[in-house]
Amino acid sequence: MGPTRLRYTMLGFIIGVVLVYVKELPISEGVRFASPFYLAGIGLLIDGFILRWKQRKSQDQ
């Protein structure tokens, strides 16, 4: 796992942990407690998109 993958994954996880402690959000408890894992996966997806974009950009040049 590259350093950017880990960075985006951990950033998503940390944001998800913050969401767990914000009790005023109008979402259910199950979704709130699963949000660190959801956002870690979203961080991986964002990193994949960024890597593909960089690869296409470098191939065009």
N, C-alpha and C positions, 0 to 999 in steps of 0.2 A: 504494500500500500504506500503510495507516494505521499510526500509531505502535504500537498494541496488536498488530497483526498481526506487525510486525517484532519486537516484544518477545518474543512467545510462540515465534515461529519461531527466533529466535536463542537463546532459553533452551533449547529442545529440541535445537538443534544443539550447544550447549556441553555439555549433559548427555551427548549421544551421543559427543562427543570424549572426555569423561572415561571413558566405557565402553570406548572403544578401548584406552585405556592400562591398564585393569584386566584383567590377564591371567588372574586366578584365577577369572573367571566361567566357569560350565560351558556356554558357548555356542560355536558354531563361529566360526572366524576370519572367514568371509564375512559372517555376520550382525553380528559385532562391528565390522567395518570399514564396514558399511553403516548402522550405527546412527545416526550423525549425520544422515543423510538421512531415515531413518525417523522419528526423533524430531522433526525439523524439520516434516515433514508432519503428525505428530500435534499439534504446536504450532499449526499452521494450523487443524486440525479443532477443537481446543479453543477457539480464538479465534472460529471460526464459531458454535459452540454458545453461547458467552458473548454474542456480538452478537445472535443470535436471541433469547436469553432476555431481554436488556435491551430489545429492541424490543417483545417481547410484554408485558413488564412495563409499559413506557411506554404501550402501547396500551390496557391494562386500566384505567389510571388516568384 
